[in-house]
Amino acid sequence: MATIEQEISQKKPFTNETEKLIVNLMFTSHWLEAQEREFLKKYKISLVQYNILRILKGQYPNCISILEIRQRTIDRNSDISRLVEKLRKQGYVKRIESETDRRLVDVSITEEGLKFLEKIRKKRSKEPSIFAHIPQEDLKKMNDYLDKLRTIE
């Protein structure tokens, strides 16, 4: 197991544990993103597109607006409209224009999109998890700590 100091070739010690934690979280976040991108590459889908499909699956069979997708996605800087259009062209989502206001568009996942997500889930369940060596109790604690970290009073 490599420490964060080894991973980034840190020569001097961190000033304090808070500084070390910030660097460790940022490094680990980028590392985890790279793992996910690599896994999804074979499905020709980006992390943000995958996140959009998961959001839509959670709403299924209901539709939600592009604005609501943007508010719920992990990467809120992405061009959600453009990514939804790419998913539509692949047959994974459908766009429904509002009857009262043509500028408003709702989005829903298609049966093809649900099958695609299930295919990814099945493939993922057959591969070893990068979290397999961490007990479930520790994973829960990590989730609790991360939730607590984002709770700014």
MARMI-394258 format. One line per 5 residues: number of its first residue (from 1); their letters; for each residue y, x, z of C-alpha. Coordinates in steps of 0.001 Angstrom, whole numbers, plus 500000, padded with zeros to 6 digits. Layout:
MARMI-394258
NUM = a = Y:X:Z ~ ...;
This chain:
MARMI-394258
1 = matie = 500000:500000:500000 ~ 503331:501424:498926 ~ 506385:500940:501088 ~ 509707:499898:499591 ~ 510940:503443:500200;
6 = qeisq = 508076:504781:498053 ~ 508545:502137:495361 ~ 512197:503049:494831 ~ 511848:506751:495669 ~ 514224:506392:498620;
11 = kkpft = 515064:509814:500031 ~ 517211:508835:503015 ~ 516229:506146:505510 ~ 517854:502731:505271 ~ 520823:502215:507560;
16 = netek = 519090:499309:509299 ~ 516297:496760:508871 ~ 518637:494176:507334 ~ 519613:496562:504547 ~ 515955:497419:504001;
21 = livnl = 514990:493740:503897 ~ 517660:492913:501307 ~ 516494:495706:499012 ~ 512839:494806:499639 ~ 513402:491123:498826;
26 = mftsh = 515325:491906:495635 ~ 512764:494462:494482 ~ 509846:492138:495282 ~ 511543:489203:493568 ~ 511922:491194:490346;
31 = wleaq = 508355:492493:490647 ~ 507003:488966:491108 ~ 509068:487689:488170 ~ 507615:490433:485979 ~ 504084:489425:487044;
36 = erefl = 504793:485785:486151 ~ 506436:486683:482815 ~ 503404:488792:481901 ~ 501015:485944:482793 ~ 503018:483351:480798;
41 = kkyki = 503524:485637:477783 ~ 500116:484698:476348 ~ 501214:481023:476359 ~ 504452:481850:474515 ~ 506558:480241:477212;
46 = slvqy = 509315:481621:479424 ~ 509531:481346:483192 ~ 512400:478871:482904 ~ 510502:476724:480389 ~ 507492:476732:482707;
51 = nilri = 509755:475711:485587 ~ 511203:472864:483473 ~ 507712:471592:482644 ~ 506720:471688:486319 ~ 509853:469731:487265;
56 = lkgqy = 509080:467131:484598 ~ 505454:466916:485701 ~ 506687:466174:489221 ~ 508756:463275:487847 ~ 506029:461951:485548;
61 = pncis = 505927:459229:484264 ~ 509664:458886:484894 ~ 512423:460617:482936 ~ 515215:462730:484359 ~ 518501:463944:482938;
66 = ileir = 519169:467456:481710 ~ 521766:467748:484481 ~ 519142:466928:487125 ~ 516747:469467:485591 ~ 519514:472084:485753;
71 = qrtid = 520127:471277:489439 ~ 516434:471575:490286 ~ 515483:474656:488277 ~ 515123:478074:489883 ~ 517335:479851:487313;
76 = rnsdi = 520421:477652:487180 ~ 522221:479941:484725 ~ 519889:479139:481848 ~ 520794:477039:478841 ~ 518582:474110:479849;
81 = srlve = 519514:471967:476815 ~ 518404:474690:474409 ~ 515173:475342:476322 ~ 514359:471618:476478 ~ 514863:471460:472712;
86 = klrkq = 512393:474334:472227 ~ 509881:472500:474430 ~ 510479:469326:472406 ~ 509734:471162:469158 ~ 506474:472379:470720;
91 = gyvkr = 505595:468773:471574 ~ 505651:469290:475350 ~ 508640:467056:476153 ~ 510464:464118:474640 ~ 514162:463350:474731;
96 = ieset = 515374:459817:475273 ~ 518996:459058:474410 ~ 520814:456593:476627 ~ 521387:453222:474999 ~ 524797:452923:476662;
101 = drrlv = 526081:456495:476264 ~ 524821:458676:473395 ~ 525977:461822:475208 ~ 523452:461273:478000 ~ 519891:462424:477402;
106 = dvsit = 516881:461921:479625 ~ 513761:464037:479311 ~ 510108:463322:480009 ~ 506963:465416:479760 ~ 504472:464346:477089;
111 = eeglk = 500701:464102:477366 ~ 500580:467338:475373 ~ 502874:468963:477952 ~ 500655:467788:480809 ~ 497571:469188:479035;
116 = fleki = 499396:472479:478462 ~ 500269:472803:482177 ~ 496676:471988:483122 ~ 495430:474702:480738 ~ 497730:477216:482448;
121 = rkkrs = 496645:476046:485923 ~ 492948:476408:485046 ~ 493470:479890:483612 ~ 495488:480932:486660 ~ 492792:479681:489040;
126 = kepsi = 490221:481907:487302 ~ 492308:485062:487671 ~ 492597:486910:490971 ~ 495738:485903:492829 ~ 498247:488597:493741;
131 = fahip = 498290:486883:497150 ~ 494505:486935:497656 ~ 494690:489736:500237 ~ 497172:487837:502433 ~ 495757:485257:504882;
136 = qedlk = 496987:481665:504442 ~ 498577:481748:507895 ~ 500675:484765:506872 ~ 501677:483071:503601 ~ 502864:480049:505592;
141 = kmndy = 504860:482325:507907 ~ 506438:484056:504901 ~ 507430:480690:503451 ~ 508863:479596:506790 ~ 510853:482839:507104;
146 = ldklr = 512231:482523:503574 ~ 513239:478909:504212 ~ 514915:480021:507451 ~ 516720:482850:505632 ~ 518352:480372:503232;
151 = tie = 519504:478169:506125 ~ 523034:479426:506600 ~ 524904:477780:509451;
